[in-house]
Amino acid sequence: MMNTQSHALQPAAPAISGGSVVTQVSSVLAVIVLLILACAWLARRLGFAPKTVSSQALKVSASVQVGQRERVVIVDTAEARLVLGVTAAQITHLHTLPPVAPDARPAAAAAPQDFRQLLQNLVKRPGKPQ
């Protein structure tokens, strides 16, 4: 009989509010995200992450696909233009060309056509029945 009275006199366990659960979950998630960012920063700082190559150092000026997974690529550097054969397994140096002077670069992309002109060129294409 004593046992039934002691259970009746004990206060009920406090109910967990939904706001506190959301706060706990969001704070743990924020700590995890900060930990990931700190590890990425540390990996880059210690040299584990690959270093980015400046876009000015190498520039692919032309590329032609010669097979299903094979390409011939012309890469411009400061000293020369390299003709490279690129496959899935390796890159092979095929030829070295002299560097292109800045004024001799093609200006094909300098004046892009608007959509109306492109559409008219496609419609008036020779060999297409009208």
C-alpha positions in Angstrom: 0.0 0.0 0.0 2.9 2.3 0.6 4.1 1.9 -2.9 0.8 3.2 -4.4 0.9 6.3 -2.2 4.5 7.1 -3.0 3.8 7.0 -6.7 0.8 9.2 -6.3 2.8 11.8 -4.4 5.7 12.1 -7.0 5.3 15.0 -9.4 4.8 14.2 -13.1 7.8 14.4 -15.4 8.0 17.8 -17.1 6.7 17.8 -20.7 9.3 18.6 -23.3 8.3 21.6 -25.4 8.6 21.6 -29.2 10.6 24.8 -29.2 13.4 23.4 -27.0 13.7 20.4 -29.3 14.0 22.5 -32.4 16.5 24.8 -30.7 18.7 21.8 -29.6 18.6 20.2 -33.1 19.4 23.5 -34.9 22.2 24.3 -32.5 23.8 20.8 -33.0 23.4 21.2 -36.8 25.1 24.6 -36.7 28.0 23.1 -34.7 28.4 20.3 -37.3 28.4 22.8 -40.2 30.9 24.9 -38.5 33.1 21.9 -37.8 33.0 20.9 -41.5 34.0 24.4 -42.6 36.8 24.5 -40.0 38.1 21.1 -41.3 38.0 22.3 -44.9 39.9 25.5 -44.0 42.5 23.5 -42.0 42.9 21.0 -44.9 43.5 23.9 -47.4 45.8 25.7 -45.0 47.9 22.6 -44.4 48.1 21.8 -48.1 45.8 18.7 -48.4 43.4 20.5 -50.7 44.5 21.0 -54.4 45.7 24.5 -55.2 43.7 26.3 -57.9 45.5 27.2 -61.1 45.2 30.7 -62.3 43.0 31.0 -65.3 45.5 33.3 -67.0 48.3 30.7 -66.9 46.6 28.2 -69.2 43.8 28.7 -71.7 42.3 26.2 -74.0 41.9 28.0 -77.3 40.7 25.1 -79.5 39.5 21.6 -79.1 38.4 18.9 -81.5 37.0 15.5 -80.7 38.7 12.8 -82.8 37.3 9.7 -81.2 34.7 8.7 -78.6 37.0 9.7 -75.7 40.0 11.3 -77.5 40.5 15.0 -78.2 43.1 17.2 -79.7 43.5 20.4 -77.7 45.4 23.6 -78.3 46.5 25.2 -75.0 47.8 28.8 -74.9 50.6 29.5 -72.3 52.7 32.6 -71.9 55.6 31.1 -73.8 54.0 28.9 -76.4 50.9 27.2 -77.8 50.8 23.5 -77.0 49.0 20.9 -79.2 48.0 18.1 -76.9 46.3 14.7 -77.4 44.0 14.0 -74.6 42.5 10.6 -73.8 40.9 9.1 -70.7 44.2 7.6 -69.6 46.8 10.2 -70.6 47.8 13.5 -72.2 50.4 13.4 -74.9 52.4 16.4 -76.2 52.0 16.4 -80.0 53.5 19.7 -81.1 54.6 23.2 -79.9 53.6 26.3 -81.8 54.9 29.9 -81.3 52.7 32.1 -79.0 50.0 34.1 -80.7 50.4 37.9 -80.6 47.6 39.6 -78.7 46.4 41.6 -81.8 46.3 38.4 -83.9 43.7 36.6 -81.8 40.4 35.9 -83.6 37.6 38.3 -82.9 34.8 35.9 -83.6 33.4 36.2 -80.1 33.7 40.0 -80.1 30.4 40.7 -81.8 27.8 38.1 -80.9 24.7 38.0 -83.1 21.3 38.6 -81.6 18.6 35.9 -81.6 16.7 37.4 -84.5 19.8 37.3 -86.8 20.6 33.8 -85.8 17.1 32.6 -86.5 17.0 34.3 -90.0 20.4 32.7 -90.9 19.0 29.3 -89.9 15.8 29.8 -91.9 17.6 31.1 -95.0 20.2 28.4 -95.0 21.2 27.2 -98.5 20.1 23.7 -99.4 17.0 23.8 -97.2 13.7 23.7 -99.0 11.5 26.7 -98.4 
